Amino acid sequence: MNQKRCTNTTYARFLPLLGDIRQTDKAEFSQDLLAGTITAILLIPQALAYSLLAGLPPEVGLYASVLPPIIYAFTGTSRTLAVGPVAVAAVMVAAALVPYADGDPDKYMTGALILSALTGFIMLGMGFLRLGWLTNFISHPVLTGFTTGAAIFIVGTQLAALTGISVPRGVSFAVLLQALVDNIHTYNVATAIFGSIAVVLLILARQPLVVVLTNLGIKQQSAVILGRTAPLFVVIGAILIAELVDAHVRFDIAVVGLVPQGLPVPSLNFMKAQGWTELLPAAGMIAVIAYVESISVAKVLAFRRRQKIDPDQEFRALGLANVAAACAGTMPVAGGFSRSMVNFDAGARTQLAAIFTAILVGLAAFLFTNLLENLPKAVLSAIIVVAVWQLIDIQGLKHTWSYDKGDGIAQGVTLVGVLALGIEQGLMLGVGLALVLFLYRTSRPHIAVVGRVKGSEHYRNIYRHKVETWPQLLLVRIDENIYFANTPRVETELHNLVLDSTITDVVLIFSGVAYVDTSGLEMLETIEQELSSTGLRLHLAEVKGPVLDRLYGTKFYERLGEERVYLSTEKAVEKLIPSS
Amino acid sequence: MNQKRCTNTTYARFLPLLGDIRQTDKAEFSQDLLAGTITAILLIPQALAYSLLAGLPPEVGLYASVLPPIIYAFTGTSRTLAVGPVAVAAVMVAAALVPYADGDPDKYMTGALILSALTGFIMLGMGFLRLGWLTNFISHPVLTGFTTGAAIFIVGTQLAALTGISVPRGVSFAVLLQALVDNIHTYNVATAIFGSIAVVLLILARQPLVVVLTNLGIKQQSAVILGRTAPLFVVIGAILIAELVDAHVRFDIAVVGLVPQGLPVPSLNFMKAQGWTELLPAAGMIAVIAYVESISVAKVLAFRRRQKIDPDQEFRALGLANVAAACAGTMPVAGGFSRSMVNFDAGARTQLAAIFTAILVGLAAFLFTNLLENLPKAVLSAIIVVAVWQLIDIQGLKHTWSYDKGDGIAQGVTLVGVLALGIEQGLMLGVGLALVLFLYRTSRPHIAVVGRVKGSEHYRNIYRHKVETWPQLLLVRIDENIYFANTPRVETELHNLVLDSTITDVVLIFSGVAYVDTSGLEMLETIEQELSSTGLRLHLAEVKGPVLDRLYGTKFYERLGEERVYLSTEKAVEKLIPSS
């Protein structure tokens, strides 16, 4: 069944779910129902929390969990990705909307819809223009640095809500910390109690509860899944206690308040709103981050069951889901990492599970919103803090640094940039720096003079191995594509290597060269002319097929002639040192 | 003697000329004197012309040809580079100063000094911080596109001066063409006659005169050099005729006018001027282009005599020369291509030739400036047009396109960008585009499944060669560094390749991998874990030394163990397919 999804019929390409449903049997159906239910239990409190994180009313998170995942379910190529509101996108929404709305809640809400629509359109454009490769430019270290920075920032913002301290919204991390310190006297003991008990319970549910349940004989996987449903029970418990003690009135605890019942009728009114150009850069970044987050988890899960993901169709599916989010009156959505993991571990086989989740969240929106009135916001903050805490990866920074200083710098700068300059600025700084560092690296290619490992046909670096060499023959291996950023250096190094007057033949070994651009070709032509004008001959060995295909017909290849291009270094040496 | 320059004494490093002078004999001295004289004859009319091109008074070009080349002579590592005013930098100066000065000639002049100083400081900074590699990002195609575009633009601006048609300064190419057409009635017949005769004579001196002289028995090289001195004779002839017919008064021909005698006393007054920040971006681009132009010709000439160029010291030397230009009251300087060629071909051995040239130009500034009053500007325009005409390389665009579509696009876009958007904008567009195209290319690496060429130890692409393969063994050669821009694609391709259920062992051949970054390492770790979780084993072969050095100590290497890393693909096959 898994392979069938890759047939070329149009519906299989653009609506993969239909193919799955036709092949689903009863057992799989009930597995999807169970997984969908568990994911819904995890999702409902998260949805409320993440919309508060985005600075939006709590019900907006529920809206983001119904229509968008249903659209994704029909169009996405991942069978287990759980699409909905996610923490990092939520904080990016807040970062974009606070300056945009300038305190006007209506404008803020409209801005959120514009962001969803723009995010969707950008994703659709990237998908149809097959520009998915552009997202590759966010390297792992930059993404980790960004996520860690964003998570630290989120924890910072939630510290205020957890303790009742009042701080301004949408400020930089430094200002936020300053405000926390300055306004520390505004804390509210009751809020802090609710908040800290919730944090403790949620942490206990992560690991200790799992251990206890496993010791009680429950399978570890089931125990983990049960642990993940804890947020809902914490929320229910908090609502009961808050009502019991009349927390809002007696202790001045901030609560969620009245939440409108049901779901809004999908609407295209947002199309008429102003501010599209202003929000475009932020939407571009949300689109990229949302896509990268989604595709990473989708790939991991797909490979576990040896299924395939189509990166371009993923862009289109997430794009449609975000346009649907705008129509459904809600914020941008993405595939959440931990939620998708829970969905997968709970046994989801197809996107039917996501549809069950969406139906359950929709039902909750109709039936239970009136229960949320007395829910202390601090409890939602606790859910956010515990959820994003695991995104903070300081250990990873050390690992990256020890493996690659350049990547470590990029990761650290991104992290610090997110905190010091802001979410989007930090991301852009990191991406730019990673590119410059990469180009710096390839601009200094590794060039090795090689010799023959005695008694073999292997050629190795003369400085690393004991090898045979011949005074009249220079064997040079270039370990990098020859392209504009490194041609000057390759040229200089070759110039320096041929200064030795005993040399009559130079063999360039191209085993590490997958590509020679026009600048590289011109450099090779120049070198060949310079060498032959001083009586030296240039040869090539181990040229890869694609490189050779391009060299045919060039002046350079004509000057060399077929006889100076060898399949292997050994063949070149046999020819040039007949006695060898 | 050539090798001595590379000794490590400080004076040899920062003042290489002194070492040369100590070793110069009489014969070399007289060769330098001859070459310096010929170069001066070429330079004087060019210097006058290029300062007009930059929108500056003609004497400024002479100033640029005295102190700056002397400073370079002492500090530069090229023995034959002729430093002074150049056409492309001149037109960049005009592009920067027209909007800056806004019609005020004093501000325009001060701006030129600031540009020289900034160019110098930027170059010094790049030299001392060893940032020369940054200039590598200007690829050959972009540079050719830029030079061609700039040359076409220059020819366009000179068409007006050649014919006496009045056009606005500092406008885009389209506006310029429009103005030429609109104001065509303002042409001046006498000016056009002077201009066109000068153009014809200069063209004749380039090739036909050389042929005639060669036929008369003069050595071709000497004939070429004699041809290059033509501009001075054209200038002298034009002055004589213009005085004879009283061209300025009777035919309203624009002439050079009064030129102050002598050289200005070096001054640091420019330091107090305003507008440094505003001119910084333009200076950055002039610095990069001036450096790239200088270093290219310096390298070509140095290699012809097997000498070395130190790219970082070149940055410092050109930087000092430009700071000197600011002190000497003139515009930015660079090593000119054709002028350096003439200097070299005329037999220059050391920078003493450049010092002789500078002395002669200085003498001319004291003795002959009064003769220039009646020189028609159209003749200087003719010199510019004929000099830059050879920079126009449309044929090269075709060549580039046929070798590499991406480079062809970058070259064409740069050319069109320079004409449509402006000199600096076109350059930036081209550099950015070339980078994106390069990254696009490396983001889609060539990955080949290989097999053994029967009876050999060579492994080649199964689709290009007839090779042995084994169903349980997948041999994959990755022909690119594994880094963030291509890890997603490498991962996807590997996923797809291992879907075949007969495979038990996967060997990744790293002969084309010179570098694995953190993203790549994480991808490899993931792949290894995924494979081993499904019972497959991952192996590496032909890992280069620098890559292996980094992999030691990583979790990935620990999981693989030494026994799964093979020196050659053959060794891996021997182990995994014992019967082979």
Interface residues (C-beta under 8 A of the other chain):
Chain A: W133 N136 F137 I138 S139 H140 P141 V142 I295 K299 V300 F303 R304 R306 K308 I309 P311 T400 Y403 D404 G406 D407 Q411 A434 L435 F438 L439 Y440 R441 T442 S443 R444 P445 H446 A448 E457 H458 N461 R464 D479 E480 N481 Y483 F484 A485 N486 T487 P488 R489 E491 T492 H495 N496 L499 S511 G512 V513 A514 Y515 D517 T518 S519 L521 E522 T526 E530 S533 T534 K544 G545 P546 R550 T554 L567 S568
Chain B: W133 N136 F137 I138 S139 H140 P141 V142 I295 K299 V300 F303 R304 R306 K308 I309 P311 T400 Y403 D404 G406 D407 Q411 A434 L435 F438 L439 Y440 R441 T442 S443 R444 P445 H446 A448 E457 H458 N461 R464 D479 E480 N481 Y483 F484 A485 N486 T487 P488 R489 E491 T492 H495 N496 L499 S511 G512 V513 A514 Y515 D517 T518 S519 L521 E522 T526 E530 T534 K544 G545 P546 R550 T554 L567 S568
